[in-house]
């Protein structure tokens, strides 16, 4: 029984681009597992249906336009596909489409897409514009284009389902007439060859258009019962003709190739297409897909191989070599070669949970399972070993064949060896027992056994068992992997205890402190160039070489940091199995991309640039180039199994074997196909503040034109939508963009297909986006979109110039104002200095006049009192006068000191001094004093001359009240009103009639000093106002208002 039996697995998948995709993994051909002979590659079939975004699940025709978009017709609209997103054009969204039942698509040699719909609708799409044409006919639903082609003069030829042959030239249809030269009355097919020659097939002939009419080149006269069912262009020249139950190629008047008889009985043909490898694909309605190869092989694909239905309506190929098929009710299918062959239960293995694989000397394979024992795969047959064959349990996590051909199995129940068809338990309970996770045979034929929590690793050689106690490790380390390097050093990887090297009997430990990415080591590989490659659980890939430890992680471009297997192919590439699939990386590229910033001891840096999986962005020097493989490449699961030995295997024929959680994956690196086609990049849409904007109406169809877009002032957010038409693995397409005019560096967008910018200043910009395909091939030219952010009027050049002029004038005015202010301040300072000088002069005069006169008087009185002849009574009177004069002199001195002290230049101090003086002075005169003051006295500075002048006026007013008013009560009011100091001295005395000059008619000629006129003059000298309010018998009020700064 063949293990390579056909596999079909169906499940719903969501791609990385949020594209709903029904993935059906299909191995279409038998590959003898365990043999090195090359075999037909398997196909993986991905299916999209109505649940995945199609408007309807019947796909009638497929075509690809030069911009890379894949177009297909459905019974509910025309669909454009970039590999990630569908865009639907139907009669309710596109006026040119009068009927949404699309039946035929064709791209002519100029790149125009022709769309045939029911009821005679023919539409062209070029440069983003739809143009509708009405086909001649009876207008029924059956009047639609069955076949389309163009000739060397760019005329369009149409065969309708009413068996009409039409030609469209310069917008006008011509209908076949008798002078066209056809003998048949029912044209069934039309196609042009690579030179533009048109060939028509009817129910009785094959004819070429030459010289304005058809010439019959094959007919029933040449072959009885000959009729044409389908025509398709051949890359080698001529046409492939399906008719008379045979598939043949016709060129130069002869049948050039024979595909053979039909394999589909009487099922109708709905599609015929020759791919780039000159293989002819035939779509049948009821028998699936057939592929005719040049060497005569025929491949038949049906629902058993993964098609969603056997009713296939059309078949085509894209620019990257993927085969696309449209089905009746089953949706859209993509067929691409599967890089991996999957082996599991469906191929005859005991379980999909494969843990260990080992190649035997006879090129058979031993496969350890998790819970299902051990399988021996030889020449397509599987022999199973379990507990009945001596194993203690079915958990075989390690299997090895030694140099003597003995098979050893490490299980959860100890160590076993195959002897005579049965396994013998070699566990002794002291050195070996429990769970055996790793086995490795060294160059001296010693078999090393690594166990979990059951003593140190033990070397089994013959009957000898030698435990190896690792210095610095625990007594029972969890050993997961072992190897010897080129120098003969033994390396031992453990779980949670790091890596140990034994050299000349001494151990060296490597862990995180020494630069290892993790303390759990799951895989080791000693390369032929020396050194050791180290795979860790969560810490990436490390290498020890020339006494230096270097580590690469996802920050440096690896796809995953859990490295389960390390295998090397014949071209110097490392293949790494991981929890994120399998990926390959060239060792030379790793050498070139050594992470920067290594510590002096050689440890790895803790941070670095993060590379992108499946390709390196240009300019990212620190990112290694990894090629990743996932389920889309045939892996049964992206989760590889690791943490035991041997887990992976490079077989003698060069194939690489990777255990996964859902089966064994096998790949031949020599047969891996790469995708050399860079993706075509397009800017599809520009959304401004939530509104779609475009250069013209073509945006919704074919992308934005090259002309610059003008964006009105005040727009806050711009969102660019872009794509790349790489259809092989659109989920692996990576983008990079920048807005030239704003930024110089590229932004790595990953798989994201949009970019947003906010609050761009006015100016001219160019949005530039580039992309790479699944194999890291970049389209460096990419796509661009130019735009102009228009300014507000105040952001325009003329406004800036005008504003500049105004600003200059303002600066000039400000400078002039500043100079003027400085001059004014200087003048005020000079005036202040003059005031101070005047005050000093006044004080000196007062001291000279008042103090001098008083001191002179005191001196005279003292001399008189001291004379012997002075009577005692006179001497006593003189002494009393001296005391009075001294007290008055003290008051004068206090006033002078208060007036000249700058610390007294505050409103609070002024009020306090005036009130104290007034109360004391009036108390002596037995006049009641009432004070009216603000509740809160602000901190205001009063110039010395102002406060002294006001004090003198108040003093004079109180003196006049005491001498002349006959008052019993005086009210003193002091307030700060805005920038004025208001002072009022009012009494309840006899009053008087005030004259404009400040004197009174009833006032004695002497009013105790300088009089009212002098008081008014003092106030006005300070820039204030002096007012007298008085009537005879009603008292008097002196009001002073003085501005203060």
Beta strands, then each sheet from edge to edge (+ up, - down):
strand 1: 7-14
strand 2: 20-27
strand 3: 43-48
strand 4: 59-64
strand 5: 70-74
strand 6: 77-81
strand 7: 86-89
strand 8: 102-107
strand 9: 113-117
strand 10: 121-126
strand 11: 129-134
strand 12: 145-150
strand 13: 156-160
strand 14: 165-169
strand 15: 172-175
strand 16: 187-192
strand 17: 198-202
strand 18: 205-210
strand 19: 213-219
strand 20: 230-233
strand 21: 239-243
strand 22: 246-251
strand 23: 254-261
strand 24: 269-274
strand 25: 280-284
strand 26: 289-292
strand 27: 298-301
strand 28: 312-317
strand 29: 323-327
strand 30: 332-337
strand 31: 341-343
strand 32: 354-359
strand 33: 365-369
strand 34: 374-378
strand 35: 381-385
strand 36: 396-401
strand 37: 407-411
strand 38: 414-419
strand 39: 422-425
strand 40: 435-441
strand 41: 447-452
strand 42: 458-461
strand 43: 464-467
strand 44: 479-484
strand 45: 490-494
strand 46: 499-503
strand 47: 506-510
strand 48: 521-526
strand 49: 532-536
strand 50: 541-545
strand 51: 548-552
strand 52: 563-568
strand 53: 573-578
strand 54: 581-586
strand 55: 626-629
strand 56: 649-650
strand 57: 655-660
strand 58: 663-668
strand 59: 681-688
strand 60: 691-693
strand 61: 709-711
strand 62: 717-724
strand 63: 734-740
strand 64: 747-750
strand 65: 754-758
strand 66: 763-772
strand 67: 778-789
strand 68: 928-932
strand 69: 969-977
strand 70: 980-987
strand 71: 1025-1030
strand 72: 1036-1043
sheet 1: 1+ 2- 3+ 30- 29+ 28-
sheet 2: 4+ 5- 6+ 7-
sheet 3: 8+ 9- 10+ 11-
sheet 4: 12+ 13- 14+ 15-
sheet 5: 16+ 17- 18+ 19-
sheet 6: 20+ 21- 22+ 23-
sheet 7: 24+ 25- 26+ 27-
sheet 8: 31+ 58- 57+ 56-
sheet 9: 32+ 33- 34+ 35-
sheet 10: 36+ 37- 38+ 39-
sheet 11: 40+ 41- 42+ 43-
sheet 12: 44+ 45- 46+ 47-
sheet 13: 48+ 49- 50+ 51-
sheet 14: 52+ 53- 54+ 55-
sheet 15: 60+ 59- 62+ 65-
sheet 16: 61+ 67+ 66- 63+ 64-
sheet 17: 68+ 69+ 70- 72+ 71-
end
